Protein backbone atom coordinates (compact mmCIF):
# COMPACT_ATOMS: atom_id res chain seq x y z
CA UNK A 1 0.00 0.00 0.00
CA UNK A 2 1.27 3.44 -0.87
CA UNK A 3 1.06 6.09 1.86
CA UNK A 4 1.13 9.85 1.30
CA UNK A 5 3.02 11.89 3.90
CA UNK A 6 2.59 15.66 3.74
CA UNK A 7 3.85 18.70 5.63
CA UNK A 8 7.31 17.16 5.94
CA UNK A 9 10.14 19.23 7.41
CA UNK A 10 12.15 20.54 4.46
CA UNK A 11 15.35 19.01 5.83
CA UNK A 12 13.93 15.48 5.83
CA UNK A 13 15.37 13.00 3.34
CA UNK A 14 14.37 9.51 2.15
CA UNK A 15 16.23 7.74 4.97
CA UNK A 16 14.61 9.95 7.62
CA UNK A 17 11.16 9.23 6.21
CA UNK A 18 11.88 5.50 6.11
CA UNK A 19 13.03 5.60 9.74
CA UNK A 20 9.79 7.26 10.84
CA UNK A 21 7.72 4.41 9.43
CA UNK A 22 9.98 1.40 10.07
CA UNK A 23 8.89 1.36 13.70
CA UNK A 24 5.42 0.39 12.46
CA UNK A 25 6.37 -2.36 9.99
CA UNK A 26 8.41 -3.28 6.95
CA UNK A 27 8.94 -0.39 4.55
CA UNK A 28 9.48 -1.38 0.92
CA UNK A 29 10.43 2.18 -0.11
CA UNK A 30 10.32 5.76 1.10
CA UNK A 31 10.87 8.84 -1.00
CA UNK A 32 10.70 12.55 -0.36
CA UNK A 33 9.63 14.39 -3.50
CA UNK A 34 12.06 17.07 -4.61
CA UNK A 35 11.88 19.98 -7.03
CA UNK A 36 13.55 19.06 -10.33
CA UNK A 37 15.31 22.39 -10.72
CA UNK A 38 16.47 23.12 -7.17
CA UNK A 39 16.67 19.64 -5.67
CA UNK A 40 14.88 20.93 -2.56
CA UNK A 41 12.14 19.00 -0.84
CA UNK A 42 8.61 19.87 -1.92
CA UNK A 43 7.38 19.04 1.60
CA UNK A 44 5.76 15.69 0.89
CA UNK A 45 6.67 12.12 0.11
CA UNK A 46 5.48 8.55 -0.19
CA UNK A 47 6.07 5.38 1.80
CA UNK A 48 5.35 1.97 0.31
CA UNK A 49 4.45 -0.82 2.72
CA UNK A 50 3.77 -4.35 1.45
CA UNK A 51 1.19 -5.28 4.09
CA UNK A 52 -2.01 -3.21 3.84
CA UNK A 53 -3.08 -3.92 7.43
CA UNK A 54 0.25 -2.72 8.78
CA UNK A 55 0.16 0.31 6.47
CA UNK A 56 -3.27 1.29 7.79
CA UNK A 57 -2.03 0.97 11.38
CA UNK A 58 1.01 3.10 10.48
CA UNK A 59 -1.28 5.76 8.96
CA UNK A 60 -3.31 5.84 12.15
CA UNK A 61 -0.22 6.02 14.35
CA UNK A 62 1.53 8.70 12.28
CA UNK A 63 -1.46 10.98 11.73
CA UNK A 64 -0.79 14.23 13.63
CA UNK A 65 2.77 13.11 14.46
CA UNK A 66 5.02 16.15 14.94
CA UNK A 67 8.43 16.05 13.22
CA UNK A 68 10.74 19.03 13.70
CA UNK A 69 7.79 21.20 14.71
CA UNK A 70 5.62 20.22 11.72
CA UNK A 71 2.45 18.15 12.11
CA UNK A 72 2.45 15.45 9.45
CA UNK A 73 -0.52 14.75 7.21
CA UNK A 74 -0.68 11.01 6.56
CA UNK A 75 -3.19 9.06 4.48
CA UNK A 76 -3.54 6.46 1.77
CA UNK A 77 -2.06 7.77 -1.46
CA UNK A 78 -4.52 8.34 -4.27
CA UNK A 79 -3.75 6.77 -7.65
CA UNK A 80 -1.98 9.04 -10.11
CA UNK A 81 -4.32 11.03 -12.28
CA UNK A 82 -7.08 11.19 -9.69
CA UNK A 83 -6.50 14.89 -9.05
CA UNK A 84 -7.95 17.86 -10.93
CA UNK A 85 -4.76 18.55 -12.84
CA UNK A 86 -4.91 17.17 -16.35
CA UNK A 87 -8.38 15.75 -15.85
CA UNK A 88 -9.70 17.36 -19.03
CA UNK A 89 -11.99 19.90 -17.48
CA UNK A 90 -15.17 18.18 -18.67
CA UNK A 91 -15.43 20.14 -21.93
CA UNK A 92 -16.92 18.39 -24.92
CA UNK A 93 -16.46 20.13 -28.27
Order of alpha helices (4+ residues) and beta strands (2+ residues): beta-alpha-beta-beta-alpha-beta-beta-beta
